[in-house]
Amino acid sequence: MSTLIPCPTVESLDAILPEEPLLMMGAGPVPIPAAVAKANTIVINHLGATMVKVIGQVKTMARYVFQTNSKWVLGVAGPGSAAMEMAISNLAWNGTRVLAIKNGFFSERMAEMGRRVGANVSMLDVPDGEVASLEQVADAMRRERPEIVTIVQGETSNTVWNHHLKDIAALAKAAGALVIVDAVCTLSTMPLEMDAWGIDAVITGGQKGLSSIPGVSLIAFSDAAWARVKGRTQSNAHWCLDASLAENFWHNAGYHYTAPVSGVLALHEALRLVCAETLEKRFARHLKCSVALQEGVTSMGLKLYAPPACRLNSVVGIEVPSGLNPGDICGHISRQHQVEISGSFGLPIVRIGQMGEQCREHNLFRTLHALGRTMVDLGVAIDLPAGVAALEKSLSNGSRIAARAAA
Ligand SMILES: *Cc1c(COP(=O)(O)O)cnc(C)c1O
């Protein structure tokens, strides 16, 4: 008789998790609203009339958030990177000419996924803290004649915003290329109009701007992109991410794989809250909060990493004062103040997110205070009261501007 491998002894979650949950103010995942948390506790049949209704509403709401009338909206069981891989692996294959506009870590990931499906990937390598100009993109397109252009709207890693996105998409369209946009950290936090801007695939994750749970993502394809998916002659090496198979579940009430039903319900609620707020109000809330946070940080005496012209609002990058490293700051603020913020893949910055539920005034005050105290504790000469005063001033100015606009 064989002996079983002995049963392990582990701690319960109650023993592992802090008594008071940490305030998640990093580059994602972000706090989730109560309705999202509640939906995430429910399991229903992954097929059948109720699920069909839920899926129908998720697609309808997602079309509003993506600003598209395209039929081809699908969910993905997986992180934002799975949605990214779904876009790349369905639209590119052996020999496809892909132009990847690389601004940092996540736009490089799209290029890597292109190489992995055998595409012929050329890079437009943009230095840190800059965005590709229209001239650079036009040159690269003349040189490489891409069938597909990939670009990130907000490069979370170095907090740069590709503010020429609309014009770059138009250039690509004019040259006959399809455009794939990574909007993981930006969707529902700032304008993105998939149809009006002529974008062919937009991807997003759950755990950032949408304030849903991590692990369930969304993708939208234009009609032109969908025609390319349907017209491909090389089979897709991915099975779970095959858009034609996913169509069975997301459009034909059939089976592909068992959908993450709780996560889909959570996403439904997150999207419903976006619709209840409306995109216009949501963008205004994000802008007001992010600008106020930035003013608070700089008034305290700290420096922002990205230059103003291409600074991303969804994630704010702050230079680490000399003598410290990002880990010191993130560790201290988490232990002493129960606030989580992020470092960034080797860059000398810490990052505070302004996505979804992170953009609430009480979260800003707590986070800015915790950041300031952390700096003081770590021996950095900053002016904490000046920072908090600037935050308050900017928020109340922002409210006055919003009230005037509404009147
Ligand atoms: C977070 C992020 C991703 C990756 O999302 P995961 O859910 O971690 O896979 C991709 N692109 C951008 C711009 C992001 O911010």
The ligand as an SDF file (V2000), in Angstrom:
LIG
                    3D

 15 15  0  0  0  0  0  0  0  0999 V2000
   -2.0570   46.3860  -16.1950 C   0  0  0  0  0  0  0  0  0  0  0  0
   -1.8140   46.5840  -17.6320 C   0  0  0  0  0  0  0  0  0  0  0  0
   -1.7000   45.4980  -18.5140 C   0  0  0  0  0  0  0  0  0  0  0  0
   -1.7020   44.0730  -18.0440 C   0  0  0  0  0  0  0  0  0  0  0  0
   -2.8720   43.7160  -17.3970 O   0  0  0  0  0  0  0  0  0  0  0  0
   -2.8790   42.3460  -16.5530 P   0  0  0  0  0  0  0  0  0  0  0  0
   -4.2770   42.2520  -16.0720 O   0  0  0  0  0  0  0  0  0  0  0  0
   -1.8440   42.4990  -15.5000 O   0  0  0  0  0  0  0  0  0  0  0  0
   -2.5130   41.2790  -17.5180 O   0  0  0  0  0  0  0  0  0  0  0  0
   -1.5160   45.7640  -19.8450 C   0  0  0  0  0  0  0  0  0  0  0  0
   -1.4600   47.0130  -20.3080 N   0  0  0  0  0  0  0  0  0  0  0  0
   -1.5660   48.0780  -19.4970 C   0  0  0  0  0  0  0  0  0  0  0  0
   -1.4950   49.4490  -20.0880 C   0  0  0  0  0  0  0  0  0  0  0  0
   -1.7530   47.8930  -18.1470 C   0  0  0  0  0  0  0  0  0  0  0  0
   -1.8570   48.9540  -17.3370 O   0  0  0  0  0  0  0  0  0  0  0  0
  1  2  1  0
  2  3  1  0
  2 14  2  0
  3  4  1  0
  3 10  2  0
  4  5  1  0
  5  6  1  0
  6  7  2  0
  6  8  1  0
  6  9  1  0
 10 11  1  0
 11 12  2  0
 12 13  1  0
 12 14  1  0
 14 15  1  0
M  END
$$$$
